[in-house]
Amino acid sequence: MDQIEVTHDLFQQTLSQQMAEPQQQALFKKIDEWENESITKIKTMAEESRSILLQHTSGHLTEVKQKIERLTNELRQGKQSNDFTEIDLREWEDKFKKLQEELTHPNGFSVRLDSEMLVAKVRVDVPDSSETFERTFGNTTFEEGSKIVIKDSTSSHTEVRGKNEYTTGQRTLRFKVEQLGGNGWIAFGIMSQTTALQQDSYRSQTSYGWSNREQVYTAGSHASGQGSEVIENDTVSLLIDCEHQLIQLTNERTNRTIKQAVDISKCPFPWQLHINLHQALTRVRIIS
């Protein structure tokens, strides 16, 4: 009992410290490390770029100086000998204009940004435990705070939508297909929130996702590719990536991941979780 009390007191102390200074947690320190490493990389690259530019700029200025000295000598000799024509004057004027242009706008010199990322973008992934099933087209039952959807006793297509709307960042949702049956059909994906509920929702112009019958749905049309291979008792994860405008489905049993890009002109934000069920008594649970 004494040991339990000691452990309890230490835990309370640790909790109080973290609540007082939440930024001292390990994940915050990881962001601090990323920030410092990124600044170091940027400063190093900036110094290297300045050094390269300085080296070539100095060489260019030396070259311009030599050219202006030669032109100065030509002008001096022409003036001293008083032996020059209008053609000579125009040539000297043209040479001087070219030198001015070379000095102001060095040919071939530029500073551009490389498309290859120098610093990896930091991202905070937070599990979204608030997602629930909310709307349906067809006869279904929601249980356990709308974390579970159960289809009725008839076999017909039924649309189910999630509650949340997704416009930024990334969200990963995990599902357990608790009942499906050997001939069960199910589709996972997303849909634009403004799209009306409908029975054959997977055919909607804003529908993106996969069924377990080797079917890929892109803007409601069948596209080439592989389906989700989901069977009863499978756990699947759906990544909704608004940042990169794509979705990704992972079957944890097969360890297989499929993904597809989303055309936001066809499926505009906000997005919503979209599932379509067919087999009677199909049962799906949102795990997280």
Summary of the structure (lengths in Angstrom):
residues: 288
radius of gyration: 33.4
end to end distance: 35.6
largest distance: 112.9
contacts: 775
relative contact order: 0.13
helix: 35%
strand: 27%
